[in-house]
Amino acid sequence: MKRKAIAASAALLLLPLSACGGSAEAGDGKTVTITVGYQSKTINTVTAGTLLRSLGYFEKNLDALHDGHIYKVDWQDYATGAPITAQMTAGKIDIGSMGDFPLLLNAARGKQLSKPTRLVSVTGYNLRGGLNTVVTSPSSKLSSLTDLKGKKVSTSVGSAADGTLVRALQRAGIDPEKGIEKLNQQPAVGASALSAGSADALSQFVAWPGLLAYQGRAKALYDGARLNLATFHGVTARQDFAQRRPAVLEAFLKAQAQATDYLDTHPVAAAEKVAKATDLPAEAVYLYNGAHGISTFDPAIKPQLVSALKQDVSVLKAEKLTGDIDVDSFVDDTYVKKALGAGYAKHLASTPPAAADEVWPKGAQKTIQFKSPNELLAYVAGHKNGIRAAYVPDATTGTLWFADKAVWVADGDRLLPFVTPETAKAYVTAHGGARVITYADALGRAS
């Protein structure tokens, strides 16, 4: 049944569409509608979707074209990248955003139907892979990835989270096909399956792991950053649209850059805007999109990300979701280079901000940064009723996590946070005298 479900998913992506003609652009010649496909709850794409839409920058840039057309934007919200790809190759969506693995399927699908698409910019990325996490239920006895052998694991086949699961299992010596029972489910369905006990674990992309942890519905089992392989989301455009409306695509990418600047300059306000538009908790949004969040936003198509994309092809091929993909021909940074202008080289050379311990006080429009976990814990201990959220980077991978959901280790006077029990245990094993303690104990030691 498992293989049939996966095969059905692949078939859905790869079979020809019945309506593959037409164009997303609509209107009377003077009025032109541009259709943008985005994923509101995949908050790694907000600078090309949710946040960008709320700020209105794209519409403003279109109004400034003064090319004789009246532009309207049709924003279409989806749960994953697959339906965006289906609509793009059917000529129904002009610009879309999705994760790295769906981007590759987007490229394959476009080539198959002679409706080529191009990767034109990047939204959010994490150079170590921390955007994807495997979680279990709060009461689960599972404590390491090897414990998943023979278990039911929910993921979305063909997604970046699925790729993380496959790679992680391989490194743990577990056959990704035969070693577990993989449930091919949408993120929301998988979250429900985990809560109901019909799935033992869930491997998903931003923002699901952090959201479920924040809500007390899950705990982290595997931090994708342990793979040390970049993951990202990006913007793809139909090639025919890009060639016919280059000024419109440039206007979109300039708007994306403006939204990125807004997020970088006003991280708390941006988190609040995204939360309002998606009904996600702002605290979970900030975990990923904050000043030192798991995700870094920059429209530039960095070489490290292209390299990671090429490595992703083998995973999709192994799952029989695609054949060979010419990544170099899929990537087209022409438009984003023009949109960012002379600063493009600076964008390419930029690096993610250093990890930091942060507290978001209640009622505050800014977070407070601390030099160490000890200092953060001391502050939290002294302001227990005034804390909205506290964030700490994993001592091994740097992945940001909620302080009260982290696994804490005492090593002498040092208090160290970890996303998962497995990485905490590895640290304790390598450092004599170190031991795992409760969050309450960590607060007590710091106060």
Secondary structure, DSSP 8 states (H G I E B T S, - for coil): -HHHHHHHHHHHHHS--S---S-S-BSSSSEEEEEEEE-TT-GGGGGGTHHHHHHTHHHHHHHT--SS-EEEEEEEE-SSSHHHHHHHHTTS-SEEEEEHHHHHHHHHHHHHTT--EEEEEEEEEETT-TTEEEEE-TT----SGGGGTT-EEEE-TTSHHHHHHHHHHHHTT--TTTSSEEEE--HHHHHHHHHHTS-SEEEEETTHHHHHHHTTS-EEEEEGGGG---EEEEEEEEHHHHHH-HHHHHHHHHHHHHHHHHHHH-HHHHHHHHHHHH---HHHHHHHHSTT-S-EE--S--HHHHHHHHHHHHHHHHTTS-----HHHHB--HHHHHHHGGGHHHHHH-------EEEEETT-SS-EEESSHHHHHHHHHH-GGGEEEEEEE-TTT--EEETTTSEEEEETTEEEEESSHHHHHHHHHHSTT-EEE-HHHHHHHH-
